[in-house]
Amino acid sequence: MDKGNGLPGREADREDPYSTPPYGQPGPWAPAPPVQRPTPTPPAGTHVPPPQPVPADLPPPPEGAEPVRYDPWATSGTTGAPPPPGPGAPPSPREGRPPFARLVAGAAAIALLAGVLGGVLGVYLEREGAFSEVRLPQAGGSEGPPADGSIAGIADAVLPGVVTLHVSGGGSSGTGTGFVLDDQGHILTNAHVVRPAGAAGVIEVTFSSGDTAQAEVVGQDSGYDLAVVRVSGVSGLSPLTLGNSDAVRVGDPVVAIGAPFDLAGTVTSGIISATERPITAGGEEADGSDVSYVNALQTDAPINPGNSGGPLVDIGGRVIGVNSAIRTADSGGLDAGQAGSVGLGFAIPVNQARDVAEQLINTGRATHPVIGVTLDTGYLGDGARIGSSNGQPAVVPGGPAERAGVREGDIITAVDGDRVRSGDELIVRIRSRRPGDELTLTVQRGGQELSLPVTLGESSGD
């Protein structure tokens, strides 16, 4: 039915506050039907107020303007926004931000507050150590050079003058220690260390700096178990200072330096356990020509294979002995070879070593002090018995012993009051002196005890 909109067949009786009086008469064109927007679904948990009714006192729209449709979900400032409320009307539920924006802002505020509180709590717990990583306390290292007289100070002073020797030749090889005697490259060590080199072997010297050089044998004496080798063309050597072994006392602290089992620069310490300890070592040759007789310094500083030839020094860093032998628990004897230390080490007194070294450097050989007798090796009693088993005279004619009145069959029981228990001990007591020294022999003869002064003679060493 046509109600005056000019469009036959179109329904024109829709409810529209702007299409009936008093807002105007219908024109030639009917207004467009209102936009049918889908009702938005608010976020979960959001309170949605009921749609407000369209106010009855809306002002008339401008002439020719498109009618405004009220949409309670439209944002402010867009087409379809509700008119401002009149006096006494309740505020629009969409004033300001939409509910979702307000939700985001609230969540951001809560997050900010939580962050601030978390930071404050974290600082407190950090300060109290609740979440700190474990940090163990550690003392700082010593600053400056080591103190004089300390083990570290001794090692620091002595190590530059200690060398390691690697010796090979004739199908055998070995490692030992030595120490520098002078700026000319002379190095003192044990005779048994250089023995594997023979006449055409190789002796390589390694210094504490790691530098190496070839060495040659200047001279050696197996009776004293001492040898001198020399390196040429090496500068910056650090000779060690020689001390006085006669002034050493039992209980004095000592330090041994060497290359046990080829561990170069090893430092061990201990004390002097005894002085003038008569020992014999070696004896690998069938004729016993390599047996050494030493009136030794005994120490409990650990000495092992490879220490041989190294220095035994006092707290002033002065050499007082040359490490030479150890007592072994398994064999019960003295060993210059491969046994381990049991705390019984022996060193050649430096006073004796210095005399022998000077002779080896100057002449290539060392002399031995002698009294001119032959000892009865079959005698098992206390002391050293004068006797011969090969038909030769037991007392060398014209020798020191004969001039002193010593006879065959006499039993020597002491030298300068120091007791002698065996023939080896007698040799040790004599070898610890120098040719030309005077000493007193205590002799048992026919139930009588005699004191016979003697001046030591000289024989060439090997």
C-alpha positions, 0 to 999 in steps of 0.5 A: 500500500502506498502511503505517499512515499512514491514507491509502489509496492515498497512498505513505508510504514516503518517506525522512524521518528524522523519520518512522521510529523512533527519532523517533516513531510515525506519527500519523494524518496524514502530514507534508507533502511537502518544499517543492521550491524551484528551485535558485538560480543564483549570480552569474557567477564565484562559487565555489559549494561543494557542498551539505553532507550532513545531519548524522546526529546531528540532535536530534529536533524538538519534538513536533508541530513541522513538520519542518525541511528543510535548504536550503544557499541559505537565508539565516540566521535563516529557516525551512530554515536548517541546524543549527549545526555540531557539534564538528569540523564544517566551517563552513557556507558561508552563515555571515555575508553571502551571496556576492552581498552580499560581492561588492557590499561588495568592489566598494564597497571597491575603488571607495572605494580607487580614489576616494581614489587618484584624488583624491590623483593629481588633486591632485598633477597639478593642483599640477603643472599637468598638467590646469590651464587656460591662464592667461596672465599680465597686468600690472595697469593704472596706478593714480592720475592720469597723470604731469605732462608725459606724453601721457596727462597732457596729454590729461587736462588739455586735452581738456575744453577742446577742441570739435568743430564741425559747420558747414552752410549754403549747400549745403555742410558741414564738420567742424573743431575749436576750443578754449575761450578764456574763461568767456564762451563764446568759442571759437577756430578756423580761418576755413575751418572756419566758412566753409560757414556763411555768413550764415545757416548753422548751427554746432553745437559738441560738447563733450568731455562730449557736450553740444552747443550752437549757436554764432554767429560773432563775427568771422573773418579769412581772411588769418590763417585765424582765427575766433571763435565763441561759445556762450551759456548754457553753464556749466562751460567749461574754457578752455585756457591760452595759451603763448608761441610765441616761446619754442618751439624745434625739437625740443620735444615737442608734442601735437595734439588735434582731430577728424580725419575727425570722430573727436572727441577724437583725440590725436596727438603729435610734435615741433616740426620747424621755426619761422617756416615761411612758408606760404600756404593756401586760395585757393578764392575766385577773387580770392584773398581767402581766402588765408592767410599764416602764419609757421607752426610746423611739426610732425610730429604727425599732423594730418588733415582735421578737426584744423583749428582745434584746439590744438597744445600743449606738454608743460605743456598750454599752447596754442602754436599753432592747427593750420591746414594740412598738406603733401600728397604728391599735390598738392605744396601746402598743403591745409586741406581733405581730404588726409591727413597725411604728417607735415608739419603747420603751426600758426598761432603762438599769439602771432599767434592771440591778437592776432587773437582779441582783435581779433575779440572786441572789434571783430569785425574784425582789422587787418593790418600793411602796408608800403604796396607792390604786388608784381609777381606775374610776377616769378620771380626770388629775392626780392619785386619792387616793381611794378604791372601796373594802372597804379596806383602800386607804392609807396603815396604817404605810406605806410610804404615810401615814408617808408622810401625804397622805390622801384618796381623794388626787390627786397626780399631779407630782413626783419630778416635773414631771407631772402625768396624770393618775394612770398608770403614777404614777406607772411608776414614782414610779417603775423607782426608787429603794426602799429607794429612797426619792421623792416629791409628788405634791398633790391637796387637797381641792383646795390647792397644797401640796408638800409631801416628801416620802421615798419609801418602798418595796414589793415583785415582782411576 
